[in-house]
Structures are given as structure tokens and as C-alpha cells.
Amino acid sequence: MRGGARKMTNIRIEPGFDRPGFQAWLEALGGIAPAPGAEVLYQGRNLITAARVPLADGTILDLAVKEFRPRGLQRLRTIAGRSKAERAARGATRLREAGLRSPAPAAVIERRRGGTVERAWFVAERIRGAAEIRTLFRELAGPDLRRLLAGLARDLRAAHDAGLMHRDLSDGNILVESGPDGSHLFYFLDTNRVRSRKGGLGRAARAKNLIRLGIPAEARREFLAFYAGGEEPEPSFVRTYERSKAAFERWLRFKKKTRLRRWARRLKLQ
């Protein structure tokens, strides 16, 4: 390429999705934005779209596509590190291997220029008919809320026992599929923030990982009891959670007041 650094696009299709016509659709996705025939679900720092992709064998893939455009320090880190799209695929796979639910990874696309990732896409199955857990935190009460919290605590305990930590475990990153019998299935999103700790997770790390969840204040102790397997949680675990939760809420108020995120974006730190 004359007059600039060379561009190179890499496409990796995940097992089970190497279907006739999918490669061609992905190649088109790597050249334009948003995806061909896409519905925009969210547009902010990243772009999230959804598309139904007709394949040559007559089947249709129902997919969600998250596009990353790293800037500043984030882009420089991709010289030696993985893109967020690659980390998202790995995080989803780790969760699924541990028996938890996350949209099945379909493909990763990276477009590099000058050795850094200029743009990247994480393509996964789309989950329909599920609600953000924040909605259920507001709407449910009594036994219905307890069932939700018990199921959520069970899944998070399983992730932690497997040495997995979702470092952005917020309400917007958990979808809930509710059954007519009151059961719940939890799907974890934004899996580029999932990390694996070979040595396992200590008590403090587990407690601190739960503080981003917007569980109603009056139900938090019960949630911690569910996390502890239905028993009274250890006092040190509760203290760590409560202190970390209070500090996190103070930080959120400070960030909102000072508009810290806006300045970080202007300085291209995010």
C-alpha cells in the first residue's frame, strides 16, 4: 500500500461455524461498518449490531457483532497483545467450558495496520428473549427475587471455583432468560474482561468481584448466603464485600461528578 502502513485483515472462524457462505460475509464485514444488513443495538465507545446471515446451504445464522476501535494506549498494546475481540472469544470459551452460559463465539476479525489492531470484530450467536438483569432487580420481589439471586449466586460461585473472574461484572453484562416455572438462565456478555487465575481465587478477590452487581441493598446479605451455599457467609467475606461495595459506590459518584470518563476519552486513554 503506497503512502501509508500496510493493512492486513485476519479472519478466524470458530468450530461449528465454518459454514458455506459465512467466510464471504465476514470478509464484507471487515471492509465496511456496520455489518451487511445489520440492526444497530448499541452505539457508543464500541458498536454492537445484529444481523441474520443467510448461508449457501439455506440456513440462517442469527448473530451479534461487537466492533472495537482501539485508540491511544489500547491500540499500542495490540502490538504484542491480543485484541479485545480475541479476548472476548477466549473469555466466552472459558466460561462455556466451565459450564456457564455465554453467547457461542462464531468468529474473530482483526484488521491491522503498522503492526497494531486498527479495528476488530467479535461475532457471536445472538441471544433473543432475554432481559438485562438490572430490569429483574427492579421488578422482582419476595420469592421471585430470591430464586433469581440463588441462581445467579450459583453460577458466579461456579465461575470463581473454576478460577474465572469477569472483571466487568455489571448488570448490563448479564442477560436472563426466564422460564414459565420461575427458573432462570444467565448469559454473561462482554467476555473480553474475563480472566483466568491458575492459582484460583481467594476470598477477598471473590467478594470484590461481586460489588458491581446492582443487587437491591436489602437483599445483599441473602445473596452472599446463596453464594456461600445456603449457609451463613463468613464474617470476613461479608466485611470485604461491604467495604468494597461502599468504596465502589463512592467512586461512581466521584466519576459522575467529575466526568472522568469523558476526559479519558478526550485524552484517548479509553
Phi and psi restraints in degrees (value plus and minus 20) as a CYANA .aco file:
   2 ARG   PHI    -100.0   -60.0
   2 ARG   PSI     128.1   168.1
   3 GLY   PHI      52.2    92.2
   3 GLY   PSI      -3.8    36.2
   4 GLY   PHI    -199.2  -159.2
   4 GLY   PSI     155.3   195.3
   5 ALA   PHI     -89.5   -49.5
   5 ALA   PSI     130.7   170.7
   6 ARG   PHI     -92.0   -52.0
   6 ARG   PSI     117.7   157.7
   7 LYS   PHI    -117.7   -77.7
   7 LYS   PSI     123.9   163.9
   8 MET   PHI    -164.4  -124.4
   8 MET   PSI     110.1   150.1
   9 THR   PHI    -131.2   -91.2
   9 THR   PSI     106.0   146.0
  10 ASN   PHI    -132.3   -92.3
  10 ASN   PSI     115.5   155.5
  11 ILE   PHI    -145.2  -105.2
  11 ILE   PSI     108.8   148.8
  12 ARG   PHI    -145.5  -105.5
  12 ARG   PSI     102.7   142.7
  13 ILE   PHI    -116.7   -76.7
  13 ILE   PSI     111.7   151.7
  14 GLU   PHI     -96.5   -56.5
  14 GLU   PSI     135.1   175.1
  15 PRO   PHI     -73.8   -33.8
  15 PRO   PSI     116.8   156.8
  16 GLY   PHI      72.9   112.9
  16 GLY   PSI     -30.6     9.4
  17 PHE   PHI    -137.2   -97.2
  17 PHE   PSI     -13.8    26.2
  18 ASP   PHI    -100.5   -60.5
  18 ASP   PSI      59.4    99.4
  19 ARG   PHI    -135.6   -95.6
  19 ARG   PSI     135.5   175.5
  20 PRO   PHI     -78.8   -38.8
  20 PRO   PSI     105.8   145.8
  21 GLY   PHI      75.5   115.5
  21 GLY   PSI     -36.7     3.3
  22 PHE   PHI     -91.1   -51.1
  22 PHE   PSI     -59.2   -19.2
  23 GLN   PHI     -78.8   -38.8
  23 GLN   PSI     -63.9   -23.9
  24 ALA   PHI     -83.6   -43.6
  24 ALA   PSI     -59.4   -19.4
  25 TRP   PHI     -84.3   -44.3
  25 TRP   PSI     -61.0   -21.0
  26 LEU   PHI     -85.7   -45.7
  26 LEU   PSI     -57.6   -17.6
  27 GLU   PHI     -83.6   -43.6
  27 GLU   PSI     -57.5   -17.5
  28 ALA   PHI     -88.0   -48.0
  28 ALA   PSI     -57.3   -17.3
  29 LEU   PHI     -81.7   -41.7
  29 LEU   PSI     -57.4   -17.4
  30 GLY   PHI     -92.6   -52.6
  30 GLY   PSI     -25.2    14.8
  31 GLY   PHI    -130.4   -90.4
  31 GLY   PSI     -38.8     1.2
  32 ILE   PHI    -158.4  -118.4
  32 ILE   PSI     151.3   191.3
  33 ALA   PHI    -163.1  -123.1
  33 ALA   PSI     120.3   160.3
  34 PRO   PHI     -98.0   -58.0
  34 PRO   PSI    -186.5  -146.5
  35 ALA   PHI     -83.2   -43.2
  35 ALA   PSI     130.9   170.9
  36 PRO   PHI     -76.1   -36.1
  36 PRO   PSI     106.0   146.0
  37 GLY   PHI      48.8    88.8
  37 GLY   PSI       8.1    48.1
  38 ALA   PHI    -107.5   -67.5
  38 ALA   PSI     134.0   174.0
  39 GLU   PHI    -127.8   -87.8
  39 GLU   PSI     105.0   145.0
  40 VAL   PHI     -97.7   -57.7
  40 VAL   PSI     101.5   141.5
  41 LEU   PHI    -116.3   -76.3
  41 LEU   PSI     -54.3   -14.3
  42 TYR   PHI    -177.0  -137.0
  42 TYR   PSI     118.3   158.3
  43 GLN   PHI    -157.2  -117.2
  43 GLN   PSI      94.6   134.6
  44 GLY   PHI    -177.6  -137.6
  44 GLY   PSI    -146.5  -106.5
  45 ARG   PHI     -80.8   -40.8
  45 ARG   PSI     -57.7   -17.7
  46 ASN   PHI    -139.5   -99.5
  46 ASN   PSI     141.8   181.8
  47 LEU   PHI    -130.6   -90.6
  47 LEU   PSI     108.2   148.2
  48 ILE   PHI    -139.6   -99.6
  48 ILE   PSI     105.2   145.2
  49 THR   PHI    -148.1  -108.1
  49 THR   PSI     146.9   186.9
  50 ALA   PHI    -152.7  -112.7
  50 ALA   PSI     126.1   166.1
  51 ALA   PHI    -171.9  -131.9
  51 ALA   PSI     125.7   165.7
  52 ARG   PHI    -118.7   -78.7
  52 ARG   PSI     100.8   140.8
  53 VAL   PHI    -128.3   -88.3
  53 VAL   PSI      88.6   128.6
  54 PRO   PHI     -95.2   -55.2
  54 PRO   PSI     112.5   152.5
  55 LEU   PHI    -125.5   -85.5
  55 LEU   PSI     147.1   187.1
  56 ALA   PHI     -85.3   -45.3
  56 ALA   PSI     -44.2    -4.2
  57 ASP   PHI    -107.7   -67.7
  57 ASP   PSI     -13.6    26.4
  58 GLY   PHI      73.0   113.0
  58 GLY   PSI     -28.3    11.7
  59 THR   PHI    -104.9   -64.9
  59 THR   PSI     144.3   184.3
  60 ILE   PHI    -146.8  -106.8
  60 ILE   PSI     110.0   150.0
  61 LEU   PHI    -115.2   -75.2
  61 LEU   PSI     110.8   150.8
  62 ASP   PHI    -121.0   -81.0
  62 ASP   PSI      87.0   127.0
  63 LEU   PHI    -145.9  -105.9
  63 LEU   PSI     135.1   175.1
  64 ALA   PHI    -137.0   -97.0
  64 ALA   PSI     122.4   162.4
  65 VAL   PHI    -147.0  -107.0
  65 VAL   PSI     104.3   144.3
  66 LYS   PHI    -129.4   -89.4
  66 LYS   PSI     101.9   141.9
  67 GLU   PHI    -122.9   -82.9
  67 GLU   PSI     111.2   151.2
  68 PHE   PHI    -131.7   -91.7
  68 PHE   PSI     116.4   156.4
  69 ARG   PHI    -145.9  -105.9
  69 ARG   PSI      63.4   103.4
  70 PRO   PHI     -83.2   -43.2
  70 PRO   PSI     122.8   162.8
  71 ARG   PHI    -151.9  -111.9
  71 ARG   PSI     140.1   180.1
  72 GLY   PHI      34.6    74.6
  72 GLY   PSI    -149.3  -109.3
  73 LEU   PHI     -83.1   -43.1
  73 LEU   PSI     -55.1   -15.1
  74 GLN   PHI     -79.8   -39.8
  74 GLN   PSI     -60.8   -20.8
  75 ARG   PHI     -89.5   -49.5
  75 ARG   PSI     -59.0   -19.0
  76 LEU   PHI     -82.2   -42.2
  76 LEU   PSI     -54.5   -14.5
  77 ARG   PHI     -84.4   -44.4
  77 ARG   PSI     -41.9    -1.9
  78 THR   PHI     -96.2   -56.2
  78 THR   PSI     -26.4    13.6
  79 ILE   PHI     -81.1   -41.1
  79 ILE   PSI     -65.6   -25.6
  80 ALA   PHI    -131.6   -91.6
  80 ALA   PSI     -32.4     7.6
  81 GLY   PHI    -130.3   -90.3
  81 GLY   PSI     156.3   196.3
  82 ARG   PHI    -102.3   -62.3
  82 ARG   PSI     132.0   172.0
  83 SER   PHI     -93.5   -53.5
  83 SER   PSI     144.2   184.2
  84 LYS   PHI     -83.3   -43.3
  84 LYS   PSI     -52.8   -12.8
  85 ALA   PHI     -83.9   -43.9
  85 ALA   PSI     -62.9   -22.9
  86 GLU   PHI     -85.4   -45.4
  86 GLU   PSI     -61.7   -21.7
  87 ARG   PHI     -86.4   -46.4
  87 ARG   PSI     -54.2   -14.2
  88 ALA   PHI     -83.3   -43.3
  88 ALA   PSI     -63.1   -23.1
  89 ALA   PHI     -83.7   -43.7
  89 ALA   PSI     -63.3   -23.3
  90 ARG   PHI     -85.7   -45.7
  90 ARG   PSI     -61.8   -21.8
  91 GLY   PHI     -83.3   -43.3
  91 GLY   PSI     -63.5   -23.5
  92 ALA   PHI     -83.2   -43.2
  92 ALA   PSI     -61.3   -21.3
  93 THR   PHI     -83.2   -43.2
  93 THR   PSI     -61.9   -21.9
  94 ARG   PHI     -83.2   -43.2
  94 ARG   PSI     -63.1   -23.1
  95 LEU   PHI     -82.2   -42.2
  95 LEU   PSI     -64.5   -24.5
  96 ARG   PHI     -86.3   -46.3
  96 ARG   PSI     -57.8   -17.8
  97 GLU   PHI     -85.9   -45.9
  97 GLU   PSI     -46.6    -6.6
  98 ALA   PHI    -106.0   -66.0
  98 ALA   PSI     -17.8    22.2
  99 GLY   PHI      72.0   112.0
  99 GLY   PSI     -12.8    27.2
 100 LEU   PHI    -115.4   -75.4
 100 LEU   PSI     153.7   193.7
 101 ARG   PHI    -128.4   -88.4
 101 ARG   PSI     115.5   155.5
 102 SER   PHI    -174.9  -134.9
 102 SER   PSI     127.3   167.3
 103 PRO   PHI     -72.3   -32.3
 103 PRO   PSI     113.0   153.0
 104 ALA   PHI     -82.2   -42.2
 104 ALA   PSI     106.1   146.1
 105 PRO   PHI     -84.9   -44.9
 105 PRO   PSI     114.9   154.9
 106 ALA   PHI    -129.4   -89.4
 106 ALA   PSI     -59.8   -19.8
 107 ALA   PHI    -185.6  -145.6
 107 ALA   PSI     138.4   178.4
 108 VAL   PHI    -148.8  -108.8
 108 VAL   PSI     112.0   152.0
 109 ILE   PHI    -142.6  -102.6
 109 ILE   PSI     112.6   152.6
 110 GLU   PHI    -148.4  -108.4
 110 GLU   PSI     108.8   148.8
 111 ARG   PHI    -133.1   -93.1
 111 ARG   PSI      96.2   136.2
 112 ARG   PHI    -127.0   -87.0
 112 ARG   PSI     128.4   168.4
 113 ARG   PHI    -161.2  -121.2
 113 ARG   PSI     106.4   146.4
 114 GLY   PHI      42.1    82.1
 114 GLY   PSI       9.8    49.8
 115 GLY   PHI      68.2   108.2
 115 GLY   PSI     -28.7    11.3
 116 THR   PHI    -131.9   -91.9
 116 THR   PSI     137.5   177.5
 117 VAL   PHI    -100.4   -60.4
 117 VAL   PSI      96.7   136.7
 118 GLU   PHI    -103.2   -63.2
 118 GLU   PSI     -62.4   -22.4
 119 ARG   PHI    -168.3  -128.3
 119 ARG   PSI     132.2   172.2
 120 ALA   PHI    -167.8  -127.8
 120 ALA   PSI     131.4   171.4
 121 TRP   PHI    -150.6  -110.6
 121 TRP   PSI     115.2   155.2
 122 PHE   PHI    -131.2   -91.2
 122 PHE   PSI     100.6   140.6
 123 VAL   PHI    -130.8   -90.8
 123 VAL   PSI     109.5   149.5
 124 ALA   PHI    -165.5  -125.5
 124 ALA   PSI     147.4   187.4
 125 GLU   PHI     -83.5   -43.5
 125 GLU   PSI     129.1   169.1
 126 ARG   PHI    -112.9   -72.9
 126 ARG   PSI     113.3   153.3
 127 ILE   PHI    -115.9   -75.9
 127 ILE   PSI      97.0   137.0
 128 ARG   PHI    -124.9   -84.9
 128 ARG   PSI     136.2   176.2
 129 GLY   PHI      54.1    94.1
 129 GLY   PSI      -2.8    37.2
 130 ALA   PHI    -134.8   -94.8
 130 ALA   PSI     131.8   171.8
 131 ALA   PHI    -133.1   -93.1
 131 ALA   PSI     131.4   171.4
 132 GLU   PHI     -84.1   -44.1
 132 GLU   PSI     121.9   161.9
 133 ILE   PHI     -84.9   -44.9
 133 ILE   PSI     -43.9    -3.9
 134 ARG   PHI     -80.1   -40.1
 134 ARG   PSI     -54.4   -14.4
 135 THR   PHI     -84.9   -44.9
 135 THR   PSI     -62.4   -22.4
 136 LEU   PHI     -91.1   -51.1
 136 LEU   PSI     -52.8   -12.8
 137 PHE   PHI     -79.3   -39.3
 137 PHE   PSI     -53.6   -13.6
 138 ARG   PHI    -100.9   -60.9
 138 ARG   PSI     -55.6   -15.6
 139 GLU   PHI    -111.4   -71.4
 139 GLU   PSI     -50.0   -10.0
 140 LEU   PHI    -111.6   -71.6
 140 LEU   PSI     133.5   173.5
 141 ALA   PHI    -172.4  -132.4
 141 ALA   PSI     147.4   187.4
 142 GLY   PHI      38.6    78.6
 142 GLY   PSI    -159.0  -119.0
 143 PRO   PHI     -78.8   -38.8
 143 PRO   PSI     -54.9   -14.9
 144 ASP   PHI     -84.2   -44.2
 144 ASP   PSI     -63.1   -23.1
 145 LEU   PHI     -87.0   -47.0
 145 LEU   PSI     -58.7   -18.7
 146 ARG   PHI     -82.8   -42.8
 146 ARG   PSI     -60.5   -20.5
 147 ARG   PHI     -82.4   -42.4
 147 ARG   PSI     -61.3   -21.3
 148 LEU   PHI     -81.8   -41.8
 148 LEU   PSI     -67.4   -27.4
 149 LEU   PHI     -86.4   -46.4
 149 LEU   PSI     -56.8   -16.8
 150 ALA   PHI     -84.2   -44.2
 150 ALA   PSI     -63.4   -23.4
 151 GLY   PHI     -87.4   -47.4
 151 GLY   PSI     -61.5   -21.5
 152 LEU   PHI     -83.6   -43.6
 152 LEU   PSI     -65.2   -25.2
 153 ALA   PHI     -81.3   -41.3
 153 ALA   PSI     -59.2   -19.2
 154 ARG   PHI     -81.3   -41.3
 154 ARG   PSI     -66.2   -26.2
 155 ASP   PHI     -87.2   -47.2
 155 ASP   PSI     -61.0   -21.0
 156 LEU   PHI     -88.9   -48.9
 156 LEU   PSI     -57.0   -17.0
 157 ARG   PHI     -83.0   -43.0
 157 ARG   PSI     -60.3   -20.3
 158 ALA   PHI     -83.6   -43.6
 158 ALA   PSI     -60.6   -20.6
 159 ALA   PHI     -83.6   -43.6
 159 ALA   PSI     -66.0   -26.0
 160 HIS   PHI     -85.4   -45.4
 160 HIS   PSI     -59.5   -19.5
 161 ASP   PHI     -83.8   -43.8
 161 ASP   PSI     -47.4    -7.4
 162 ALA   PHI    -105.5   -65.5
 162 ALA   PSI     -16.7    23.3
 163 GLY   PHI      60.6   100.6
 163 GLY   PSI      -2.4    37.6
 164 LEU   PHI    -124.1   -84.1
 164 LEU   PSI     115.9   155.9
 165 MET   PHI    -150.8  -110.8
 165 MET   PSI     105.7   145.7
 166 HIS   PHI    -111.3   -71.3
 166 HIS   PSI      92.7   132.7
 167 ARG   PHI    -103.3   -63.3
 167 ARG   PSI     -16.7    23.3
 168 ASP   PHI    -155.0  -115.0
 168 ASP   PSI      38.2    78.2
 169 LEU   PHI    -102.9   -62.9
 169 LEU   PSI      50.7    90.7
 170 SER   PHI    -126.4   -86.4
 170 SER   PSI     147.9   187.9
 171 ASP   PHI     -81.3   -41.3
 171 ASP   PSI     -52.7   -12.7
 172 GLY   PHI     -92.6   -52.6
 172 GLY   PSI     -29.9    10.1
 173 ASN   PHI    -126.4   -86.4
 173 ASN   PSI      -5.8    34.2
 174 ILE   PHI    -149.1  -109.1
 174 ILE   PSI      99.5   139.5
 175 LEU   PHI    -121.8   -81.8
 175 LEU   PSI     126.4   166.4
 176 VAL   PHI    -145.3  -105.3
 176 VAL   PSI     106.3   146.3
 177 GLU   PHI    -122.9   -82.9
 177 GLU   PSI      94.6   134.6
 178 SER   PHI    -120.3   -80.3
 178 SER   PSI     115.3   155.3
 179 GLY   PHI    -115.2   -75.2
 179 GLY   PSI     142.8   182.8
 180 PRO   PHI     -84.4   -44.4
 180 PRO   PSI     -39.7     0.3
 181 ASP   PHI    -110.4   -70.4
 181 ASP   PSI     -12.6    27.4
 182 GLY   PHI      68.2   108.2
 182 GLY   PSI     -15.2    24.8
 183 SER   PHI    -100.3   -60.3
 183 SER   PSI     141.9   181.9
 184 HIS   PHI    -157.8  -117.8
 184 HIS   PSI     118.8   158.8
 185 LEU   PHI    -135.1   -95.1
 185 LEU   PSI     112.9   152.9
 186 PHE   PHI    -129.4   -89.4
 186 PHE   PSI     111.6   151.6
 187 TYR   PHI    -137.8   -97.8
 187 TYR   PSI     107.3   147.3
 188 PHE   PHI    -119.9   -79.9
 188 PHE   PSI     108.0   148.0
 189 LEU   PHI    -129.3   -89.3
 189 LEU   PSI    -197.1  -157.1
 190 ASP   PHI      30.8    70.8
 190 ASP   PSI      30.4    70.4
 191 THR   PHI     -97.5   -57.5
 191 THR   PSI     -19.4    20.6
 192 ASN   PHI     -87.3   -47.3
 192 ASN   PSI     -34.2     5.8
 193 ARG   PHI    -118.0   -78.0
 193 ARG   PSI     -12.4    27.6
 194 VAL   PHI    -100.5   -60.5
 194 VAL   PSI     111.7   151.7
 195 ARG   PHI    -147.0  -107.0
 195 ARG   PSI     129.9   169.9
 196 SER   PHI    -132.7   -92.7
 196 SER   PSI     110.7   150.7
 197 ARG   PHI    -134.5   -94.5
 197 ARG   PSI      91.2   131.2
 198 LYS   PHI     -81.8   -41.8
 198 LYS   PSI     -54.3   -14.3
 199 GLY   PHI     -99.3   -59.3
 199 GLY   PSI     -19.0    21.0
 200 GLY   PHI      65.2   105.2
 200 GLY   PSI     155.0   195.0
 201 LEU   PHI    -127.7   -87.7
 201 LEU   PSI     110.4   150.4
 202 GLY   PHI     -97.6   -57.6
 202 GLY   PSI     153.5   193.5
 203 ARG   PHI     -81.1   -41.1
 203 ARG   PSI     -63.3   -23.3
 204 ALA   PHI     -86.7   -46.7
 204 ALA   PSI     -61.8   -21.8
 205 ALA   PHI     -82.5   -42.5
 205 ALA   PSI     -59.5   -19.5
 206 ARG   PHI     -84.6   -44.6
 206 ARG   PSI     -66.8   -26.8
 207 ALA   PHI     -82.6   -42.6
 207 ALA   PSI     -64.7   -24.7
 208 LYS   PHI     -87.6   -47.6
 208 LYS   PSI     -46.7    -6.7
 209 ASN   PHI     -90.6   -50.6
 209 ASN   PSI     -34.5     5.5
 210 LEU   PHI    -115.1   -75.1
 210 LEU   PSI     -25.2    14.8
 211 ILE   PHI     -97.0   -57.0
 211 ILE   PSI     -38.3     1.7
 212 ARG   PHI     -96.4   -56.4
 212 ARG   PSI     -36.5     3.5
 213 LEU   PHI     -88.8   -48.8
 213 LEU   PSI     116.0   156.0
 214 GLY   PHI    -108.4   -68.4
 214 GLY   PSI      25.2    65.2
 215 ILE   PHI     -84.1   -44.1
 215 ILE   PSI     113.9   153.9
 216 PRO   PHI     -72.3   -32.3
 216 PRO   PSI     119.1   159.1
 217 ALA   PHI     -75.6   -35.6
 217 ALA   PSI     -58.2   -18.2
 218 GLU   PHI     -92.8   -52.8
 218 GLU   PSI     -31.8     8.2
 219 ALA   PHI    -129.2   -89.2
 219 ALA   PSI     -17.9    22.1
 220 ARG   PHI     -87.6   -47.6
 220 ARG   PSI     -62.8   -22.8
 221 ARG   PHI     -82.7   -42.7
 221 ARG   PSI     -58.6   -18.6
 222 GLU   PHI     -86.2   -46.2
 222 GLU   PSI     -58.8   -18.8
 223 PHE   PHI     -81.2   -41.2
 223 PHE   PSI     -63.4   -23.4
 224 LEU   PHI     -84.1   -44.1
 224 LEU   PSI     -54.7   -14.7
 225 ALA   PHI     -86.0   -46.0
 225 ALA   PSI     -61.4   -21.4
 226 PHE   PHI     -81.0   -41.0
 226 PHE   PSI     -61.6   -21.6
 227 TYR   PHI     -81.5   -41.5
 227 TYR   PSI     -54.5   -14.5
 228 ALA   PHI    -101.2   -61.2
 228 ALA   PSI     -11.5    28.5
 229 GLY   PHI      67.0   107.0
 229 GLY   PSI       3.0    43.0
 230 GLY   PHI      70.1   110.1
 230 GLY   PSI     -18.3    21.7
 231 GLU   PHI    -124.2   -84.2
 231 GLU   PSI     148.3   188.3
 232 GLU   PHI     -86.5   -46.5
 232 GLU   PSI     102.0   142.0
 233 PRO   PHI     -86.0   -46.0
 233 PRO   PSI     133.6   173.6
 234 GLU   PHI     -82.2   -42.2
 234 GLU   PSI     118.4   158.4
 235 PRO   PHI     -75.5   -35.5
 235 PRO   PSI     -57.2   -17.2
 236 SER   PHI     -86.1   -46.1
 236 SER   PSI     -55.0   -15.0
 237 PHE   PHI     -85.3   -45.3
 237 PHE   PSI     -64.8   -24.8
 238 VAL   PHI     -84.2   -44.2
 238 VAL   PSI     -63.7   -23.7
 239 ARG   PHI     -82.2   -42.2
 239 ARG   PSI     -63.4   -23.4
 240 THR   PHI     -81.6   -41.6
 240 THR   PSI     -64.1   -24.1
 241 TYR   PHI     -81.8   -41.8
 241 TYR   PSI     -69.2   -29.2
 242 GLU   PHI     -85.7   -45.7
 242 GLU   PSI     -62.2   -22.2
 243 ARG   PHI     -86.7   -46.7
 243 ARG   PSI     -62.1   -22.1
 244 SER   PHI     -88.0   -48.0
 244 SER   PSI     -57.3   -17.3
 245 LYS   PHI     -84.0   -44.0
 245 LYS   PSI     -64.2   -24.2
 246 ALA   PHI     -83.7   -43.7
 246 ALA   PSI     -61.6   -21.6
 247 ALA   PHI     -86.1   -46.1
 247 ALA   PSI     -58.5   -18.5
 248 PHE   PHI     -85.5   -45.5
 248 PHE   PSI     -61.2   -21.2
 249 GLU   PHI     -86.5   -46.5
 249 GLU   PSI     -56.9   -16.9
 250 ARG   PHI     -83.9   -43.9
 250 ARG   PSI     -61.0   -21.0
 251 TRP   PHI     -82.8   -42.8
 251 TRP   PSI     -60.4   -20.4
 252 LEU   PHI     -83.0   -43.0
 252 LEU   PSI     -62.0   -22.0
 253 ARG   PHI     -84.8   -44.8
 253 ARG   PSI     -60.7   -20.7
 254 PHE   PHI     -84.8   -44.8
 254 PHE   PSI     -63.9   -23.9
 255 LYS   PHI     -83.4   -43.4
 255 LYS   PSI     -60.4   -20.4
 256 LYS   PHI     -85.9   -45.9
 256 LYS   PSI     -60.7   -20.7
 257 LYS   PHI     -87.2   -47.2
 257 LYS   PSI     -60.2   -20.2
 258 THR   PHI    -113.0   -73.0
 258 THR   PSI     -25.6    14.4
 259 ARG   PHI      34.8    74.8
 259 ARG   PSI      25.6    65.6
 260 LEU   PHI     -81.9   -41.9
 260 LEU   PSI     -59.6   -19.6
 261 ARG   PHI     -83.6   -43.6
 261 ARG   PSI     -59.0   -19.0
 262 ARG   PHI     -81.8   -41.8
 262 ARG   PSI     -61.9   -21.9
 263 TRP   PHI     -87.1   -47.1
 263 TRP   PSI     -56.1   -16.1
 264 ALA   PHI     -83.2   -43.2
 264 ALA   PSI     -57.9   -17.9
 265 ARG   PHI     -90.1   -50.1
 265 ARG   PSI     -59.7   -19.7
 266 ARG   PHI     -82.0   -42.0
 266 ARG   PSI     -56.5   -16.5
 267 LEU   PHI    -105.0   -65.0
 267 LEU   PSI     -18.9    21.1
 268 LYS   PHI      40.7    80.7
 268 LYS   PSI      17.1    57.1
 269 LEU   PHI    -109.6   -69.6
 269 LEU   PSI     -36.6     3.4
